[in-house]
Amino acid sequence: MRVNCVGAIVLDDAGRLLLVQRGRPPSAGRWSLPGGRVEPGESDAAAVRRELLEETGLEVAVGPLAGTVDLPAPGGVTYEVRDYLATVVGGALTPGDDAADARWCAPDELTRLPLTAGLLDTLRAWRALPP
C-alpha cells in the first residue's frame, strides 16, 4: 500500500533549515522535515500548509516541488513523500502535533544531528541547501 505524504523544505533568511524532531514512529526522536499525510480530497499545497501549521506553528507559502522520495514504513506500507520548497509568511515557531521539538538548523549543524535516514544526502542531491 502507498500513502501520499508531503514535506516542506523551509530556509530562513540566514540559510538555516527548519527541522522537527519526530515524536512518534517511524523514526521517533530523529530530526526531519516537517510534513505528513495528505488527507483525502486535499491538495499537496493545502497539506503542506496544514502540516507546517500543526507541527511548527508557522504559516507558509508553498513553492515548487523539490523532489519525491519513497520511504518504507511498518506493515509493508510505502510513504510516497513529495517535498516542496516553502517560505514562512507568518506564525511563531512552536512545536506541536506529533513534533517533539522544532528548530532552525545551520547547514553545518546537520551532520551533528540524528537525522532521519537519507535526509541529508537527499537534500544535497536536490541542491536544496545553501552552498
N, C-alpha and C positions, 0 to 999 in steps of 0.2 A: 504494500500500500504506500502511496506517495502522499505527502502532506505539504500543501503550499504554505510557504513561510516567507517573510520579508525581514530585512535588516537595514540598518542605516549607518553609513559612514559619514560622521559629522566631525568636521575640524573647526576649531575656533580661530580667532584672528592671530593667535600665537602659533598656529600649526599643531596644536595638541588634539589628540583623538579622543572622542567620547567613548568610554567603555563602561559596561555594567558588570558587576560580579554576580554570576548566576546563583540564585538562591535555591534552586531546585534541580533535580536531574533532568536531562543529562548534563554532565559537566558542572555539577554544583560546586561552588567555591572558585571556579575558574572565571577569568575575565574574558568578555566577548563584546561584540557589537550589540547594541540594543535592538530588539526585534521580537518577532513571534509569529504565530499562525495567522493566516488570512482567514477571516470569518466568511461563511457562505454569503455570496452576493456583494462582498466588499472588494473594492479595487485595491491594487497594491499600494497606491499613494495614500488612500484612506487608512489602510492597515499600518503603514509606516507612521503616519501622524498619530494614530491611536496608540500604538505600541510605545512610541517615544514618550508621549504624554504620560502613559501609565507607568513606565519603567523609570523615567528620568525627571518628570515634571516639566519638560521642555516642549515648546511648540516649534515645529519645523516646517520649512518649505521643502518639498520633495523635488529633487533634481533627477538627472538621468540615471539609468541603470549602470552600475559599475561592473557587475558580473553575477554569475549564478554558480552555486556550489550544491552538490548533493551530499548530505550528511546522514550516516547510518544512525538509526535510533533503535531503542529496545523493541522487541517483538517483530523484527523484520521490517519495520517501518523505515522509510527514507524521507527525510526532510529536504524538500527542494527549496533552497533559500535563494531569493533574489535580493541582492544588496544594492541599495540606491544611495547616491550622494544626497546629502541633505544639509540645510543651513538653519541654524537657530533663528527664530523670529520672535520668541517670547518665552515667558515662564522663568522658573528658577530651578537650578539643579537640585533635585531631591529624589533619592532612590525610592521606588515604590513597586507595587505588584510583586512579581517574582524576582526582582533585583534586590540582592542583599546590600549592595552598595553601588554607587555611580561616581565616576570621576573623569577629569580631563587628564590625559597622559601625554607627555612629551615623547616624540619618537624614540629617544634614547632610553626611555623607561620601559618600552615594550618588551625588550629582551630580558628584563628582570622580573616581569610579572608572570604568574601561572596563567597563560592564555589558553583558550580552547584549542584543540589540536588543529594545526594547519592554518590558523588565523593569520599569523604574521607573514608566512610565505604567500598566502593568497593575496593579502593586501599589497605586498610588494609586487607580485606578478601583475596585478591590476594597475599598478602605479598609482595607488590611492593614498599614499603617504607622501608628505613633503620630502624633498631630497635631503 
